[in-house]
Every structure is written in structure tokens, then in C-alpha cells.
Amino acid sequence: MPTIASFLHRGREGNGATNYDFLMVTPTTFGKVEVQDICVEEPNIIIEFRDCAVDQVGHIRINVHDPSPRVLFISWQDIRNMVIVDKHNHVDDVGLLEFDY
């Protein structure tokens, strides 16, 4: 059965530290969030997150029986690392947008 909320990160060895910052992507919005809590109430997974842009708490209710993904959580650390690598590969930073991390 496919998972509805996908937590994506590059494969790497963990260092014991857990990072809860993600880029949350839905069909209607995206933004940096901090996952604060995850609980299960059959058949739903409820994810509580803090929207980093407006510093407000929100919730997403995900039905585990829904066959198509509606929400993606992409590791913020992976996004940050990609920007740093890209920045180091370019001598001219004119094309690099400001990136708050």
C-alpha cells in the first residue's frame, strides 16, 4: 500500500540527531514547516506542524487508505545542502536567489 505522506530525504548515515524541518508540498501550497507531533487515530495519521513563515500551528489529517499521495515532506537539510553545493559550483552568484536557512 502506498504511503500518503511521504517523508523524503537523501539516503545517508544518521548521526543520531533528528531534524524536524521540512518543505511541505500539497496540491495547493508549499512552505517550510517544523513537524511537532504525529499521532494515529484509525484510519488517519494526524501531523501537527508549525508553519515557519507565519509561526502558526496547523494540522494535516491523512487517511492511510487513500491510494494517491496528497502531501510530501522533503528534508529541509537536503534542500539546504543542494543550495550550498550549487552555490559552490558557480563562481558568479548573480543567478542564485536568496535562500533563508
Secondary structure by P-SEA (a helix, b strand, c coil): ccccccccccccccccccccccccccccbbbbbbbccccccccbbbbbbbcccccccbbbbbccccccccbbbccaaaaaaaaaaaaaacccccccccccc
